[in-house]
Amino acid sequence: MIRQAVTADDWIDIGALAEERSRPKRPTAHYKAYDSTVELYDKTYRAIVVHSSAHDKRRHKRIDRLLKQDRNQLEKICKQVTDTAFFVVPTLRQHLKNSSIRQLGAIIG
C-alpha cells in the first residue's frame, strides 16, 4: 500500500496539525495522506497512508551519518592496502586474506 501511494503520487494535503509556530531549528511537520482499499481475508477495508515531513529530515540525517561512517572506513582500508608494497604473489595473497579486506567485503556486501 505504501509503494502504491508513492507511485500514484496522489496525496491529499492535510497541512500542519501543530498549534505551535514553526521555528528555524524545528519546523512544524507537514502532513499528507493517501487513501485506498485493501482486501484482507476476503473482506475489503479502507486503508490510509500518512506521510510526515518531520520524518524525512531525521531519516536523511541518519542515512548521511551512516554513509559518512562507511566512507571513512573504506578510506582507511584503502590506505592500508595501498601503503603496503607487494613483491611476490604469495605475499599479496596473504594480505588479501587479512581482516581489512574482509571488512571491505562486509561494508560493500
C-alpha positions in Angstrom: 0.0 0.0 0.0 2.9 2.4 0.8 4.5 1.7 -2.5 1.2 2.3 -4.3 0.8 5.6 -2.5 4.3 6.8 -3.5 3.9 5.5 -7.1 0.4 7.1 -7.5 1.7 10.4 -6.0 -2.0 11.4 -5.4 -1.7 12.8 -1.9 -4.3 14.7 0.0 -2.7 17.7 1.6 -3.5 17.8 5.4 -1.1 20.6 6.3 0.4 21.3 9.7 -1.5 19.9 12.7 0.5 21.5 15.5 -0.7 24.7 17.2 2.8 25.8 17.8 4.6 28.1 15.3 7.4 26.8 13.2 10.9 27.6 14.5 14.1 27.7 12.3 15.7 24.7 14.1 12.5 22.7 14.5 10.0 23.4 11.7 6.4 22.3 12.1 5.7 18.9 10.4 3.6 19.0 7.3 1.3 16.0 6.7 -0.3 14.5 3.6 -2.4 11.3 3.2 -3.3 8.7 0.6 -6.3 6.5 1.0 -7.3 3.3 -0.9 -8.8 0.0 -0.2 -7.2 -3.3 0.7 -8.6 -6.8 0.9 -7.8 -9.0 3.9 -9.3 -12.4 4.4 -11.9 -11.8 1.7 -13.1 -8.6 3.3 -12.5 -5.1 1.9 -11.1 -2.4 4.2 -10.3 1.3 3.8 -6.6 2.0 4.3 -4.8 5.3 4.8 -1.1 6.1 4.4 0.0 9.3 6.3 3.3 11.0 5.4 5.1 13.4 7.7 7.8 15.8 6.5 9.4 15.6 10.0 10.4 12.0 9.3 12.1 13.0 6.1 14.8 15.1 7.7 15.5 12.7 10.5 15.9 9.8 8.0 18.1 11.8 5.8 20.4 12.8 8.7 20.7 9.2 9.7 21.5 7.9 6.2 24.0 10.7 5.7 25.7 9.8 9.0 25.9 6.1 8.1 27.3 6.9 4.6 30.0 9.1 6.2 31.0 6.3 8.6 31.2 3.8 5.7 33.2 6.2 3.6 35.7 6.8 6.4 36.1 3.1 7.0 36.6 2.4 3.3 39.2 5.2 3.0 41.0 3.7 6.0 41.0 0.2 4.4 42.2 1.6 1.0 45.0 3.5 2.7 46.2 0.3 4.5 46.1 -1.7 1.2 47.9 1.0 -0.9 50.6 1.6 1.7 51.7 -2.0 1.5 54.3 -3.0 -1.1 53.8 -6.4 -2.6 56.9 -8.1 -4.1 55.6 -11.6 -4.8 52.2 -13.1 -5.5 52.1 -15.2 -2.2 52.6 -12.0 -0.2 49.7 -10.4 -2.0 47.5 -13.5 -1.4 48.3 -13.5 2.3 47.5 -9.8 2.5 44.1 -10.3 0.8 43.2 -12.8 3.5 43.7 -10.3 6.3 40.8 -8.8 8.2 40.8 -5.3 6.5 39.8 -6.9 3.2 37.1 -9.0 4.8 35.8 -5.7 6.4 35.6 -4.2 3.0 33.5 -7.1 1.8 31.2 -6.7 4.8 30.7 -3.0 4.0 30.1 -3.5 0.3 28.1 -6.7 0.6 
